[in-house]
Structures are given as C-alpha cells and as structure tokens.
Amino acid sequence: MLYFCSMRHRLYFLIILLLPAVAATAQKWDLRKCVDYALANNITIKQTDLQSTLAKLTLNQSKMGQYPGLSFSSNESFNSGRNQSPTSYSLVTQSYLSSGFQLQTSAEIFNWFSKRNAILANEWELAAANASTDKLKNDIALVVANSYLQILLAKEQEEIAKVQLEQSKAQLVNTRKMVDAGSLPELNASEQEAQVARDSSTYITAIGNTTQSVLNLKAYMSLDAATPFEVDTPPVDLIPLEKIADLQPDFVYNLAVANLPQQKYNDFKLKAAQKSVLSTKGAMYPTISAFGSLGSSYVASFNIPAYTSSTVIGKTGLQADAGGGVYYDVLGPITSYTPNGTAKSNPFFNQLSDNFRQSVGVSLSVPIFNGSSLRTNYERSKVNVLNLQYQQQADNLKLKQDIYGAYNSAMVALQKYEAGKKTVEAAQKSFDFSQKRWDVGMLSTFELITNQNNLTTAKLQNSLNHFDYVFKMKVLEFYKGQGLKL
C-alpha cells in the first residue's frame, strides 16, 4: 500500500513537471494564427472599422430622410395686462395662463431625385469605407507575414551561429591538446580562442535579433510585449509558393485591378461622387412638399367677474317724433348686470375640443438666390469627380509599376538564392579540404579559421537570400488580391 501511494505521488509529480512543457507547446503560434490575431486585435484596424460604422449611420440617416417628418410642440405662458386672447383673439385686460399644443408633419413630394441620389452616394461611401478596412487588413497581414518570416530567418541564423560556435569550441579543444603535446605552437591556440570569442559574439547577436523580431511581430499584432510567445518554426521549404512563371506582371495586374481593396475603394469613391453630382444638381430645382398640422389651446383666467342680469321695460334714451313738435320717449327692455362673485374657466378638455383646429396644404419652394451656395456645391462636386478620376488613374499606374517591380525583385531574389546555394556548396568543400589539411598539419590555423568564416558567411547569406526570395514571392502573390497562402 505504501509502495502504491509512493508511485501515485511520483506520477502526480511527473505530471506537474510535464504541464509547463505541454502548455508551452500548445502556445506556439503559426503564421495563420498570428495573422488572424492581428486582424482581430490590431488597434488601427479597429479605428478604421469605426469609419465604416459612421458611414453606415450616415446611410441610414439619409434613408430615413425619405419619410415624412413629424413633430409635436407645446407651450405654457403666463400673461398679464392688455393682450390678445389665444382663444377668442380679442383684446382683453386680465391675467391668465395659456397652453398651446400642435402636431405637425411635412413630406417632400418631388425634389428631382436629390434625396434618392444622396442615398445612392452614401451606399457607395459605405462600400468604400469597407474596402478601406479590407485594404488595411491586407496590409497588416502582409506586414505580419514579413515579421513572421523575419523571426524564422533570425532563428535559422541563430542556429547556424550556434553550430559554428560549437565547431569552434571543439576545434579549440583539439588545438589545445595538440599545443600541450608540442605538435602546434601556442599561437594556434590563441587564434582559435579569438575565433571562439568572435563566434560567441555572433551567436549572442543572433539571439538578440530573434528577440527583437519577436517584439516587432507582437507590436504589429497588438500583443502585449510581456506575453509569453513562441512561434512555430516550420522549414522554410514547406512554405507554399506559386511558380514564378504563373505570375507574369500583366496577368497579376489584371487580377489586382479587379480584386485589390485599394482599387475597389477608388471605384466606389468615384461612383459615390458621381451620385453626389446628381444630388447637388437636383437641389438647385424647385421642391414640392405637403404639410399638415393639428392644434388646440387652453386658457385659465384669474378673477373673472361674474354678473347676474335683470331686464325691465324702461326708457331707452331715444325719442320718437310724433309731429307738431311732439316727441315721445321710446321704451324698451333694459338689461342690468349686478356683480355676483367670480366665474371659472371652461374645463381643460372642453377648451381643447372647442379650440381644435386643422390644416393641410401643399408648398412650393423655389431657390432663387442663396449666395450661389447651391451652384457652388454642384460645381464643387463635379471637380471632386475629376479629382477622383485622376487619383484612380494614378493609383492604377503606380500599381502596375509596383507589380513589375515586385516581379523583377522576385526574379533577382531567385537568382541570388540559386547562386547562394552554389556558394555554400563551394565554401563547404573548401572548408572540408581545409579541415583535412589542418588535421595533418599542412594548413595554418589562421587559414582554417578564414575558410570557416567564409562558410559561415555563405550560409548566413544564403539563408537571407532564401527568406528574401520567399517574401518577394509572397508580395507578388499578394498583388493578385486573393489573399496570402499561408
């Protein structure tokens, strides 16, 4: 039983020791994961995406502008002194509270399609904003891919420097033995020690380059610099590349014009500007609108005197001529009013009903003179179309130049890579022969070190050429506008 518990504890302890290694393996980032993370978290992309949100809000607002407007207004006021009653419209001298309510609507019936063209312009503006975000995503993906390749290059150069350092240390051990045996002078050991020091410096520099490359990639990914991070390092030969014969410049250019977000952005902006021309032109013509309103009012008076009336037959103050100089007083009903306290205002809802009013009509608005603002907007929109057309031509011309330049760079990189492989083969043979001659004492240590440095330099340069060729090919593939093949 004790043995079983002991074995179980050992198993637990072994699992705990293995967990960090498993976690580290699970945290490795391949190129696809790096690109996806950057696209989801890059702050610049998030800021650019906000422009698409704003463009969508503008589009929705312009669409809602097609529907009739509706508004409700109310006012409350205290009035004193001689003024006009809001219900009887007669002049009164009294204090009262008044309330007014109005519900009104209006709608444009015909405006020469100005609003419709404005909506179409905003639709193209939204498409352009989305294309702008797509362009930034493509650029970020390309930058992340380049940074990822730089890490792979740095790691490979680090490995080359490490192997070189180990070889130099092994040679130093053998040289020291031969010096101690008296078969070689002390100078050989000193030269070999100097070579070990130089190779150590190269290895340390390579480690620093790898660390810096990782930090650069984290920055493009918007990943915290302190976050544990380890990239997956597949052999560079396994990175998929298209045949350069299938990437002729004219073929790539035709695909780029049709697929790249920048070219789509230019096309969408131009279409939006053309619709804006029609919208601003329509704004210069008369507009026919319909309108309608409902309203009512209420008055609450203070200290309204109340009277009791009584009517009797009496002299009216008029006389009738009976002839012969005889006049008779004219009798008639005479009404008198006796103060009898104060009266109350009519109830609120009764007044609203009594004072209820409606109106409906059609209006015509003709812009005659407005400081030439409408005409200026129209002319400005036409100039904007010309400017965007020139910009589109300039961007397409630059795109074609960039594609031809990328194709030429890829061809040069391929030739340098092929030549570099032959250089490495020659340097390897030279070093192997030098090692054999040095082993039998037919070559000085300085000459051996020179050949060894030449081999290291050739390997490092060939590694650089290889990654440069891969990246140049990825750039050429990128111009097709079909995404990066990772």
C-alpha positions in Angstrom: 0.0 0.0 0.0 2.8 2.4 0.9 4.5 1.5 -2.4 1.3 2.2 -4.3 1.0 5.7 -2.7 4.6 6.5 -3.4 4.1 5.5 -7.0 1.0 7.6 -7.2 2.8 10.6 -5.7 5.6 10.2 -8.2 3.1 10.1 -11.0 1.5 13.3 -9.8 4.9 15.0 -9.5 5.8 13.9 -13.1 2.5 15.3 -14.4 3.2 18.6 -12.7 6.6 18.7 -14.2 5.3 18.0 -17.7 2.4 20.5 -17.6 4.6 23.6 -18.4 6.1 21.8 -21.4 2.7 20.8 -22.7 1.4 24.4 -22.1 4.4 25.8 -23.9 3.8 23.5 -26.9 0.2 24.5 -27.0 1.1 28.2 -27.1 3.1 28.0 -30.3 1.9 30.5 -32.9 1.9 29.6 -36.6 1.6 32.2 -39.3 -2.2 31.7 -39.8 -2.8 32.2 -36.0 -0.6 35.3 -36.0 -2.4 36.9 -38.9 -5.9 36.0 -37.5 -5.0 37.5 -34.1 -3.6 40.7 -35.7 -6.7 41.2 -37.8 -8.9 40.7 -34.7 -6.9 42.9 -32.3 -4.9 45.5 -34.3 -5.9 48.9 -33.0 -5.5 50.7 -36.3 -7.9 48.2 -37.9 -10.4 48.8 -35.1 -10.2 52.6 -35.7 -10.6 52.2 -39.4 -13.6 50.0 -38.9 -15.3 52.8 -37.0 -15.3 54.8 -40.2 -17.4 52.1 -41.7 -19.8 52.4 -38.8 -20.0 56.1 -39.3 -20.7 55.7 -43.0 -23.5 53.2 -42.2 -25.1 55.7 -39.8 -25.0 58.4 -42.5 -26.6 56.0 -44.9 -29.4 55.1 -42.5 -30.0 58.7 -41.7 -30.3 59.6 -45.5 -32.8 56.7 -45.9 -34.9 57.9 -43.0 -35.0 61.3 -44.7 -37.3 60.0 -47.3 -40.1 59.6 -44.8 -42.4 62.4 -43.6 -41.2 64.4 -40.7 -43.4 64.5 -37.6 -43.1 66.9 -34.6 -45.1 67.8 -31.5 -44.8 71.2 -29.8 -46.3 72.6 -26.6 -46.0 75.9 -24.8 -47.1 77.3 -21.5 -47.2 81.0 -20.6 -48.5 83.5 -18.1 -50.0 86.7 -19.5 -50.9 89.9 -17.7 -52.1 93.3 -18.9 -53.8 94.2 -22.1 -53.1 91.5 -24.7 -54.8 89.2 -27.3 -56.6 86.2 -26.0 -55.3 83.0 -27.7 -58.8 81.5 -28.0 -61.1 84.5 -28.8 -58.3 86.6 -30.4 -59.9 89.7 -28.8 -58.1 92.3 -26.8 -58.5 91.6 -23.1 -57.1 93.2 -19.9 -56.6 90.4 -17.5 -54.2 87.8 -16.2 -54.3 84.2 -17.4 -52.4 81.1 -18.0 -52.4 79.8 -21.6 -51.3 76.4 -23.2 -50.9 75.6 -26.8 -50.4 72.2 -28.5 -49.5 71.4 -32.1 -48.8 68.3 -34.0 -47.4 68.9 -37.5 -45.9 66.9 -40.4 -44.3 67.6 -43.7 -43.0 65.5 -46.6 -41.2 66.2 -49.8 -43.3 65.0 -52.8 -40.8 65.7 -55.6 -37.2 67.1 -55.4 -35.7 66.0 -58.7 -34.4 62.8 -57.1 -31.9 64.8 -54.9 -32.5 62.6 -51.8 -32.5 59.4 -53.8 -29.1 60.2 -55.4 -27.8 61.2 -51.9 -28.8 57.8 -50.6 -27.0 56.0 -53.5 -23.9 58.2 -52.9 -23.9 57.2 -49.2 -24.3 53.5 -50.2 -21.1 53.8 -52.3 -19.4 55.7 -49.5 -20.2 52.7 -47.1 -18.8 50.3 -49.7 -15.6 52.5 -50.0 -15.2 52.5 -46.2 -15.5 48.7 -46.1 -12.9 48.5 -48.9 -10.6 50.8 -46.9 -10.8 48.5 -43.9 -10.1 45.5 -46.2 -7.1 47.2 -47.6 -5.7 47.9 -44.1 -6.3 44.2 -43.2 -4.4 43.1 -46.3 -1.5 45.5 -45.4 -1.4 44.2 -41.8 -1.5 40.6 -43.0 1.5 41.3 -45.3 3.4 43.1 -42.6 2.7 40.3 -40.1 3.8 37.7 -42.6 7.0 39.6 -43.2 7.7 39.8 -39.5 7.0 36.1 -39.1 9.4 35.3 -41.8 12.0 37.6 -40.2 11.6 35.5 -37.0 12.2 32.3 -38.9 15.2 33.9 -40.6 16.6 35.1 -37.3 16.1 31.6 -35.7 17.8 29.9 -38.6 20.8 32.3 -38.4 20.8 31.8 -34.7 21.1 28.0 -35.3 23.8 28.5 -37.8 25.8 30.7 -35.4 25.2 28.1 -32.6 26.6 25.3 -34.7 29.5 27.4 -35.8 30.3 28.2 -32.1 30.2 24.6 -31.2 32.5 23.7 -34.0 34.9 26.5 -32.9 34.9 25.2 -29.3 35.6 21.6 -30.5 38.5 22.9 -32.6 39.8 24.8 -29.7 39.8 21.7 -27.6 41.7 19.7 -30.2 44.1 22.6 -30.8 44.8 22.9 -27.1 45.6 19.2 -26.9 48.0 19.5 -29.8 49.6 22.6 -28.3 50.0 20.8 -25.0 51.5 17.8 -26.9 54.0 20.2 -28.5 52.9 19.5 -32.1 51.5 23.0 -32.6 52.7 26.4 -31.3 50.8 28.4 -28.7 49.8 30.9 -31.4 47.4 28.4 -33.0 45.5 28.1 -29.7 45.4 31.9 -29.3 44.0 32.3 -32.8 41.4 29.6 -32.1 40.4 31.3 -28.8 39.9 34.5 -30.7 37.7 32.7 -33.2 35.6 31.2 -30.3 35.1 34.8 -28.9 34.0 36.1 -32.3 31.6 33.2 -32.8 30.2 33.7 -29.3 29.6 37.4 -30.2 27.9 36.4 -33.4 25.7 33.9 -31.6 24.7 36.4 -28.9 23.8 39.0 -31.6 21.7 36.3 -33.4 19.8 35.7 -30.2 19.2 39.4 -29.8 18.0 39.6 -33.4 15.5 36.8 -32.7 14.2 38.5 -29.6 13.8 41.9 -31.4 12.0 40.2 -34.3 9.5 38.6 -31.9 8.9 42.0 -30.3 8.3 43.6 -33.7 5.7 40.9 -34.5 4.0 41.4 -31.2 3.7 45.1 -31.9 2.0 44.5 -35.3 -0.3 42.0 -33.6 -1.2 44.5 -30.8 0.0 41.8 -28.4 1.5 42.8 -25.0 5.3 42.6 -25.1 5.3 40.7 -21.8 3.0 37.9 -23.1 4.8 34.5 -23.4 5.2 34.0 -27.1 6.8 31.3 -29.2 6.4 30.9 -33.0 6.1 27.6 -34.8 9.2 27.2 -37.0 8.4 25.1 -40.0 11.1 24.6 -42.6 11.1 27.5 -45.0 11.0 24.9 -47.8 7.5 24.0 -46.7 6.1 27.5 -47.2 3.8 27.2 -50.3 4.9 29.3 -53.2 3.4 29.7 -56.7 5.5 29.2 -59.7 7.0 32.5 -60.9 6.1 31.6 -64.4 2.4 31.8 -63.4 2.9 35.3 -62.0 3.6 37.3 -65.1 3.2 41.0 -64.5 0.3 41.7 -66.9 -1.7 38.7 -65.6 -1.1 39.8 -62.0 -2.1 43.4 -62.8 -5.4 42.5 -64.3 -6.3 40.4 -61.2 -5.1 43.3 -59.0 -7.3 45.9 -60.6 -10.3 43.6 -60.1 -9.6 42.3 -56.6 -7.4 44.6 -54.6 -9.3 46.7 -51.9 -7.5 49.9 -52.9 -8.8 49.7 -56.5 -12.2 48.8 -55.2 -12.0 51.8 -52.9 -11.2 54.2 -55.7 -14.0 52.8 -57.8 -16.6 53.1 -55.0 -15.5 56.6 -54.1 -15.8 57.7 -57.8 -19.3 56.2 -58.0 -20.3 58.0 -54.8 -19.0 61.3 -56.2 -21.0 60.8 -59.4 -24.2 60.3 -57.5 -23.4 63.4 -55.4 -23.2 65.4 -58.6 -26.8 64.4 -59.4 -27.9 65.1 -55.8 -26.4 68.6 -55.7 -27.9 69.3 -59.2 -31.4 68.3 -58.0 -31.1 70.6 -55.0 -31.0 73.6 -57.4 -34.5 73.0 -58.7 -37.9 73.7 -57.1 -39.2 71.3 -54.4 -42.8 70.4 -53.9 -43.8 69.4 -50.4 -47.0 68.5 -48.5 -47.7 69.6 -44.9 -50.4 69.2 -42.3 -51.0 70.2 -38.7 -53.3 69.6 -35.7 -53.5 72.1 -32.8 -55.5 73.4 -29.9 -55.2 75.7 -27.0 -56.4 76.3 -23.4 -56.8 79.4 -21.3 -57.1 79.5 -17.5 -58.1 83.1 -16.4 -57.8 84.5 -12.9 -60.6 86.5 -11.1 -63.1 86.6 -14.0 -66.0 88.7 -12.6 -69.5 87.0 -12.7 -72.7 89.0 -13.1 -76.4 88.5 -12.5 -78.5 90.1 -15.2 -82.1 91.5 -14.9 -84.3 93.0 -17.6 -87.1 95.6 -17.2 -89.0 97.9 -19.6 -87.9 101.4 -19.4 -86.7 104.4 -21.3 -84.1 103.7 -23.8 -83.0 107.3 -24.1 -84.4 107.5 -27.6 -87.3 109.7 -28.7 -89.8 109.4 -31.5 -91.0 112.5 -33.4 -94.9 112.4 -33.3 -95.1 115.6 -35.4 -96.0 119.1 -34.5 -93.0 119.3 -32.2 -94.2 116.5 -30.0 -91.7 113.8 -29.0 -92.3 110.6 -27.1 -89.8 108.6 -25.1 -89.0 105.2 -26.7 -89.5 102.4 -24.2 -87.7 99.0 -24.5 -86.0 96.2 -22.5 -83.1 97.4 -20.4 -80.7 94.8 -19.0 -78.6 95.5 -16.0 -75.7 93.4 -14.6 -75.1 93.0 -10.9 -71.7 91.7 -9.7 -72.1 88.2 -8.3 -68.6 86.9 -7.4 -66.2 85.3 -10.0 -66.5 82.8 -12.7 -64.4 79.7 -13.5 -62.7 79.0 -16.9 -64.1 76.3 -19.1 -62.7 72.8 -18.3 -59.4 71.8 -19.9 -60.7 69.1 -22.3 -63.8 71.2 -23.2 -61.5 74.0 -24.3 -59.2 71.6 -26.2 -62.3 70.4 -28.1 -63.7 73.8 -28.7 -60.4 75.2 -29.9 -59.3 72.2 -32.0 -58.0 73.3 -35.5 -56.6 71.5 -38.5 -54.6 72.5 -41.6 -53.3 70.7 -44.7 -51.7 72.0 -47.8 -49.0 71.8 -50.5 -46.0 74.1 -50.7 -43.6 75.0 -53.5 -40.0 76.1 -52.6 -38.0 77.7 -55.4 -34.4 78.6 -54.8 -33.9 82.0 -56.4 -30.9 83.5 -54.8 -28.9 82.0 -51.9 -25.4 83.4 -52.3 -24.7 80.9 -55.1 -24.2 78.2 -52.4 -26.2 75.5 -54.3 -24.4 76.3 -57.6 -21.1 76.2 -55.9 -21.8 72.8 -54.3 -22.8 71.5 -57.7 -19.6 72.8 -59.3 -17.5 71.5 -56.4 -19.0 68.0 -56.7 -18.0 67.9 -60.4 -14.5 68.9 -59.6 -14.4 66.2 -57.0 -15.3 63.6 -59.6 -12.4 64.8 -61.8 -10.0 64.6 -58.9 -11.1 61.1 -58.0 -10.7 60.0 -61.7 -7.1 61.4 -61.7 -6.5 59.6 -58.4 -7.8 56.3 -59.8 -5.5 56.6 -62.8 -2.5 57.5 -60.7 -3.1 54.6 -58.3 -3.5 52.1 -61.2 -0.4 53.4 -62.8 1.5 53.0 -59.5 0.1 49.6 -59.0 1.3 48.4 -62.4 4.8 49.8 -61.7 4.8 48.1 -58.3 3.8 44.8 -59.8 6.5 45.0 -62.4 9.0 46.0 -59.7 7.9 43.1 -57.5 8.2 40.6 -60.4 11.7 41.9 -61.1 12.7 41.7 -57.4 11.4 38.2 -57.2 13.4 37.2 -60.3 16.6 38.8 -58.8 15.9 37.1 -55.4 15.5 33.7 -57.1 18.8 34.1 -59.0 20.6 35.3 -55.8 19.2 32.3 -53.9 20.3 29.8 -56.6 23.8 31.4 -56.7 24.0 31.4 -52.9 23.4 27.7 -52.8 26.3 27.1 -55.1 28.4 29.4 -53.0 27.6 27.4 -49.9 28.4 24.2 -51.6 31.8 25.6 -52.7 32.5 27.0 -49.3 31.6 23.7 -47.6 34.0 21.8 -49.9 36.8 24.3 -49.3 36.3 24.1 -45.5 36.2 20.3 -45.6 39.5 20.2 -47.5 41.0 22.8 -45.1 39.9 20.7 -42.1 41.7 17.6 -43.5 44.9 19.6 -44.3 44.8 21.2 -40.9 44.4 17.8 -39.2 47.7 16.6 -40.8 49.5 19.9 -40.2 49.5 21.1 -43.8 47.4 24.3 -43.1 47.7 27.0 -40.6 45.0 27.7 -38.0 44.5 31.2 -39.5 43.8 29.7 -42.9 41.4 27.2 -41.4 39.6 30.0 -39.5 39.4 32.0 -42.7 37.7 29.1 -44.5 35.4 28.5 -41.6 34.3 32.2 -41.6 33.8 32.1 -45.3 31.5 29.0 -44.9 29.5 30.7 -42.1 29.1 33.9 -44.1 28.0 31.9 -47.1 25.4 30.0 -45.0 24.1 33.2 -43.4 23.8 35.0 -46.7 22.2 32.0 -48.4 19.6 31.9 -45.5 18.9 35.6 -46.0 18.6 35.1 -49.8 16.2 32.2 -49.3 13.9 34.2 -47.0 14.2 37.3 -49.2 13.0 35.2 -52.2 10.1 33.7 -50.2 9.0 37.2 -49.1 9.3 38.7 -52.6 7.2 35.8 -54.0 4.6 36.4 -51.3 4.4 40.1 -52.2 3.9 39.1 -55.9 1.2 36.7 -54.9 -0.4 39.4 -52.7 -0.9 41.7 -55.6 -3.3 39.1 -57.1 -5.8 40.2 -54.4 -6.7 36.7 -53.5 -5.1 36.7 -50.0 -1.9 35.2 -48.6 -1.3 31.5 -49.0 -0.1 30.6 -45.5 
